Amino acid sequence: MDNQIIERRQFVRAVPSELIEARLEILKDDQFRQVTDFSGKGFCVRTSTPPAEGDYTNALLLLPGEERLDLSVRVARRRTIAEAPALYELGLMVMERRDAQKYRLAVETIGGRPLEDRRVAQRRTNIEWEGGAERREAGRRGKSFLKNRLLEAAKALDRWGASHTYGRVLESACDGRVLTQGRSKLMLGANSYLGLTNHPHVVEKVLQASKRYGAGAGGVRALSGTMVPHRELEDRLAAFKGTEACLLVPSGYMANWVVLSTLLQKSDVVFCDERNHASIVDGCRASGATVRFYRHNDMVGLEKKLRQYDEDRGKLVVTDGVFSMDGDTAPLKVFVDIAKKYGAMTYVDDAHGTGVMGKRGRGTAEHCGVFGKIDITVATLSKALGAVGGAICGSRSLIKHISHQARSFIFTSALPPTVCAAVMGALDVIDAEPELLENIKRNREFLVQGLRHLGYKVPETVSAIVPVIIGDEVKTYQLANCLDEMDVFVNAVSRPAVPRELSRLRVSLMATHTLDDLDRALESFRKAGQKIGLI
């Protein structure tokens, strides 16, 4: 076959002839460093100090003519240039805030030439040999194709990260105020609803357990991993939830996966609220059972679906106790009555209700008057209880079945004993300090009334979760960015967690917040909302 010459055009970004310098707060010095490359997305600098990828910082950019731009940037890439002495090149993504618009305008017009004219075209000639196309196609299907796909996905995430506030690094304990990005901020984005992660009693329990049992369990539960703190915590959580027994697993997500994928069979039917947590949906689908979704908290629709199946069919109805994105609760009294009527087992994921809902913090079942009447309750230890892990609460036969049949439990190392000690300390505090629950209620009422007075749309909520519905994805992230600049740490939520038209800020209250804290937060909401034209 005759050789075929293929010409391919490759565009290379040219380095500007004008000197551009940048100073970064993350490097904790006052030095300006020369920009090695720049575009409308961001720029590169070289430094001997290696911050981590994903870090957020502020950058002062010094342009020709002494113009200064105040930018917020994210470390999107870190590349080693030299080993000794160490030299790194940082790729910095400009965030959609502060002087970002001025930066893009400056990039487009620097030197009096538009950006497009600063692209240098280079020609590369490839000689096509017989069989070359087939080899390249095989390479695309193999390892190199996967690498390229990962690189493209990483670039897309970097572009996405330029306008989002995800991945902020905390430099202190997760409390009512946190240190992040070098500044103290009011924390309205954590799930530690009772503020127990840094409670003195909890910390003391962890220290005592670490001295006696060490850092980890050293094995899986079925072999060498079961320790005294595991048994003590399981007994205590079973009593706390009004069930016969309890089984600890490493995470709340895993708890739902373990129960649903192990308990259900292909012949069974599971009825799932459409707004249940992703771990519930994943566990239901992994089980192979028939999954029927019903509208959010629609008990009439649930009963219609239950009526379609024979009494001898295995049936399980599953719901969140408190829904994580809306802050509302499931009507568990009606839920239990309907399930009992049609011979179905009841299953409640009470991740966001445990420790917060009910007069004694026992959860959503206590709040709804059905304490001890739920067949299976799953609780996470990482929300109000301030640690990490999951708990499966139910009958002794259920716990025995799961502990001997669930592969994801059998082949997973046990929770560290220090985690068990932390949770037992948190349960001590909940029993000893009932005013924490009153603080949550007081803070919720104060903040909800204040936000509504400002003109924000806030649905009814009875939990520590306060959703602020914006309805526009772009403005949602703009509001979160503005609040972040005003030292209010809050989370923006959009697809896939909620539909785009229901984009929102998910405000999480803590019992340790004071009314002065929330008053300052409301003032920041007022200024930020007016700045972007929401109120």
N, C-alpha and C positions, 0 to 999 in steps of 0.2 A: 504494500500500500504506500502510495506517495505520502511523503511527509506533508503535513498540513500545518501552516503557521497560524497561530492564534494570537492576536494582540489583545491584551487586557489593560485597561486604564485603572490606575491606582491613585487615589487622592491622598496626599500627605499634608497634614497641618503644618504651616510654616511658623517658625518662631518669630515673634515681632522684633523689629529692629529697635523699637523704643523700649527703654528700661521700665519694667513693671515690677514692683516689689510688694510683698505681703508679710504681715505680722500675724501670728496665730496665738490665741490665748492658750490653746492646749499645750503649747511648748513651754509655757511659763517663763518666758523671757521677753525682752523688748527688742529683739533683733528683727530687722527686715530681711527677707530672703527673696532672691530673684525668682520671678515666675518663669518656668521653662517652657510652658505651653499654655494656651488658653482657648476657650471656645464659649459659646453661649451657655453650655451646660456647667462648666467649671474650669478649673485651672490646676496646674501642677507646681509644686515647690520641692526643693531638695533640702534635707535636714539630717542631722546626726541623731536626733531624738525620735524614736519609733513609737508613735501612738498606735492604738489598735484600730483595725478597720471597723467602721460603724460608729466611731466616736463623733460626737457633735461638738462644735466649738464656734467661736466668733473669729472673724478674720478682718483685719484692716488692710485694705488694698490701696496702695499708693500708685496712682496713675501719672503719666507724663503731664506736666502742667500743675503739679502739686494737688491734684484732685484726689480726695480720699473717699473711699466707699466702705461703709460698715455692713459686713455680710455675715450671714449665718451659714456655715458650711458643714459638710459631713465627709469623713474620710472614707471614700469609696474604694480606694486601692492603695496598697503599700507595696513597693517594689524595692528590693535590695540592689543598690548600685555598686557598692564596694563593701568588702568585708572588714578590712583594716587599713585605715580607720573606717569605722562604720559610716555608711552614707545611704540614705533612703530617699526614694522619690514618692511623694504623696500625691495621689489623685483626689482632688477635693471637689465635691459636688455642691453647687450653690443652692441653698434652700430658697423656697418661695416666700421670702419675708425680708424685711428691712430694705436694703438698697439693691435688691435683686433686679428690679426693672432698670435701674440706672446702670447696673453692671452690664446687662445685655446690650443696652444702648451704647455704652462705651466700647464694648467689644466690636460691635458692628461698624463703628465709625473711627476707631483709633487709627491714627496715621492718615486720616482723610480718605481711606479706602474701605469699601464695604467688605464684609467678611468673606463673601463668595469669591472675590477676586484675589484673596490671599491663599487660595488653595493651589498648590503646585502639582501639575499633572506630570506623572512619570509613566513612561511606557515600559511594559515588561513583555518580552517575547518568549513564548513557550513553544517548543517543538513537540508536535504530537506524534508519538510513535505507535506502532501497531500494538494493540492491546492496552494502551495507556488509559483510554476511557474506561475500560472495564475495571482496571486496577483502582482508579480513583473512585468509581462507583462502589466497589467493594469496601474501600476505606471509609466512605461516607456511612455505609451500613454498619461498620464495626466500631472499634474503640474510639477512633478519631471523631466519628460522628457524635458520640455521646459527649466527648470533651467539648466539641464546638457548641453543642446544645446547651451545656452547662454555662459556657462563657456567655452565650447570647442571653440566657436567662439571668445571669448575674448583672449584665449591663442593663437589662430592662428593670431589674429591681433597684439598681442605683438611680436610674432616671425617676422611678416611682418614689424612692426615698427622698428625693430632693424637695418634695412638698409635704412630707409626713413626719410625724414626731415619734415614730416607733423606735425601740431600741435604745432609749435614753438610759444611761448608766448611773445607778445610784452609788454615791460615795459615803453613805451612812445607812443606819438601820431604817427599815421601812416604818415610819411613824407619821404623826400628824404633819410634821415638817421634815423634809428630806434635803440632803445636799446632793445636787446634780448639776453638771455643767459648770461647776465652780460657784454655784449660787444656792442659797437656801430658798426652797419653794414649798408652797402649801400643797400637800399631797391629797388630791381628790381623785386619784386613779388607782388605788390599791384595793385588794380584796381583804385586807386585814381589818375587818369591820370593827373589832373591839380594841384594836391597838395593842394586841398581846405579844407581838413578835419581840418587843423590847421591854416587856414588863419585868421588873426585878425578880418576882417570884418564879417566873418561867425561866429566866436566865439562870437563876440559882439551881433550879432542878436540872437543867442541861449540864451545868458544871459538875454537879454531884454524879450524874449518870456517866459522864465522860471519864471521870476519875475511876469509877468502879468497873465499867463495862468496856471502855475504850470507844473508838470512833465508829466501828461497824459491827455487824452481826457475824460476819465471817462465813456465811453459807446460806443455803436455801432453807425454808422453814421445815421441810420434811426431813432434812438431815441434821445439820449442826446449827442451823440458823435461829431456832426458837429459843428465846431468852426470857427471863423473868419479866422484864418490862413489857414484852409483847402480850403475855398472858394477863398481866395486870390491867393493861390498857384495854384489851378486848373485853374483859369482864366489866370494866367500868363503862365503856361505850355501849355495851348491850343494855345495861341498866339505864343509861342516859337516854337511849332511844326506845326503851320499853319492849325489848325483844329478848329471846332466850339466849342467843349467842351472837358472836361477832367475829369477823375475820379481817385482819389488816393486810393491805396490799400497798405497793409503792406509790400509787397515785390515784386520784379520783377518776381520771379517764380510764385507767386500767380496771378500776372496780366495776364500772358499767360494762366494759368489754368482757371481763371474766364472767360475771353473772349471766348476761344475756346470751353470750356465745356458748356457755356451758349448759345452762338450764334448758334453753329452748331446743326443739327438734323440728325437722322439716314438716311434720304433721301439725305443728302448733300454729296458732295465730297470735300475733302481738299487735296491740292497738296503741298507737304512739301519737302524742300531741305534736302538731306540725312545728311548734317552736321549741321542742325539746333540744337539749344540748347535743352537739355533734357526736360525742362519745356514745350517747344512747342510740342514735341513728346508726352509727357504725357497728355497734354491738348487735343490734337487731338484724341488720343485713348480713353480718358474719354468721349468724346462727343458722341461716337457711330457712327459717320459718317464714310464713306469710306475714308481711308487714302491711297493716292498714293504718293510714294517717287520718286523724280527725282534726277538725278546725280547732284553733286555739281556745281551750277552756269551754268547748261546745259539748256539754254533757248530753244534750238531746241527740246530737250527731253521733256521739260515742255509743249511746244506747241503741240507735238504729243499726249501727255496724255490728254490735254484739249480738243483736237479735238474728242476724243472718247466718249464724253458725250454730251447729248442734251442741247440745249440752255436754256430750262426751268428747268434744274437741278441746284440746289443751289451749287455754286462753290466758293471756297476761295483758293487763292494762298498765301503761307506763307514762309517767309524767314527771316533770320537774316540780319540786315544791315551790321554790321561788325561781322565776324565769330570769336568767342572767342579763338579758338585754332590756327587759321591760320593767323589772322590779315588782311585777304583780305575782300573785300566788294562785295556785290551782285550787279549785273548790273541792277540797279533799273529802268533806262530809258527803256530798252528793256522789263524788267519785267512788268512794267506798261502798255506798249503798247500791249503786248501779252494778259494780263489779260483783258484789255478793249475790245480787238478783240473778245474774247470768253465769254464776259459777266460775268467775275469773279471779285469778290472783292479782293483787295490787302491788305496784312497784313505784317507789318515789325516790327520785334523786334529790336529796335535800342539801346539796352543796352550799347554796347561798342562804339557807334558812337555819342550818345548825349553828347554835350559839347566839343567834340573833332573834329568831321568831319565838313566840310563846312567852308566858310569864316567867319561866325559868330558863329560857334559852334552849329548850329541848328540840325546837324546830317547828316546821310548818304544821306537822300533825298536831302538836300541842296547840298551836295558834288556831287551828280549825276544829278542835274538839274531838279528834280521833286518835289521840295518843295511845300507842299500843295496839292499834287496829290495822296497821299497815303490814302486809305480809313480808315485803322486802324493802328495806331502806338503805340507800347508799349515801354516805356522807364523805366529804373531803375534809382533810385535816389542814388544808392550806388556805382556807378562807378565814372565818372568824377565829378558828383555833390557832392560827398563826404559825403553822409548821408546814409539813408536806406529807402526802400519803392519802390513802383512801380506806374507808371502813365499810364492810358489807355486814349489815345487821338483819337477822332473821331467825328462823327456827334452827334447832340443832341439826335436824336432818339436812336442811339446805346448806349449812356451813360445812358439814361433814362431806356432802356430795361435792361441793366446789373444791374443797381442799384436797380431794383425792382424784378429781377428774379434770380440773382446769390446767391445761398445759402452761398457760401464761403465768399461772401462780406457782406451779410445781417447779418450773425451771427459772425462777427469778429470785435473786437474793433478798433476804429479809430487810425490813426497814432498820436503820441504825437505832440502837437503844436510846441514843440522845434525843431522837425525834419523838419516841414514845414518852420520854420524860417531859419533853416540852409540852406535849398535848395534855398529859396529866396535870401539869402545872397550870395550863390554860383552863382546864375544867375546874380546878381549885378556885381560880380567880372568878369564874362565872358564878360559882356557888356563893363565894364570899362577897362579891361586889355586884349586887343586882342593879346598882345605879348605872352601870354601863349600858344596860338595855334602855333605861330611861333617857340616857344621854343620846342614844341613837334616835329615839322617837322625837326628842326635842330638836335635835339638829335637822332631822328630815323635815319637820313641819316648818322650821324657820327658813330653810333654804328653798323649799318648794314655793312657799308664799312669796319670798323675795324674787325668785326667778319669774314667777307668773306676773308679779307687779311690774317687772321690767318689760314684759311683753313676750317672754319666751313660752313656747309650748311644752308643758310638762304634764304627762299623763298621771293618773292616780297611781300611787305606789305606797306600799305598807312596809317596805323593807329598807335596807341601807343603800339600795340602788336607786338613783334618780336619773332617769333618761331625759335629756333635753333634745327634743326633736327639731332638727333644722330642715330636713327635707331636700337639701341640695348638697351633693357630695363635695363639690369644690369649696363651698362656703363653710361646710363642716370642718374641713381641714384648715381653712384659713382662720376660723375662730379658735381652733385648738392651738395653732401657731401663735396667734396674738396673745392668748392666755398664757402660753409658755413664756413668752417674752415678758409678761407681767408677773412672772414667778408663781403661776398657778398651774400645777401639774394635773392635767386631765386628759382622758383618752377619747380620740375620735373613732367612731365605728361606722363602717359602711359595708358594702358587699364584700365577701359573701356572708358575713355574720348577720346582716339585715339587708332588706332590699334597698336599692339606691335611693328611692323616693322616701325612705324612712331613715336616712342618714342622721346620725345623732352624736351628741357627746354623752358618754356614759360616766356620770358623776358617782363616785363611791364615797360614802360618808364613813367617818370613824368616830367611835365614842370619845376619843381623845381630842377631837376638834372642839374649840371654844366658840361661843357666839361671835366673839371678835374676829376669829379666823374666818368664819363664814361671812361676816359683814364685809371684810376686805375682799373676799372672793366675789361677792355680789357687785362690789364697786368695779372690780376687774371685768366681770361679765358685762356691766353697763358700758364701760369704755370700749371694750373689744367689739361688742355688738354694734355700737354706733360707728366704729371705725370702718367696719366692712358692710354697713348698711342693713343689718338684720333687725335692729330695733330703732 
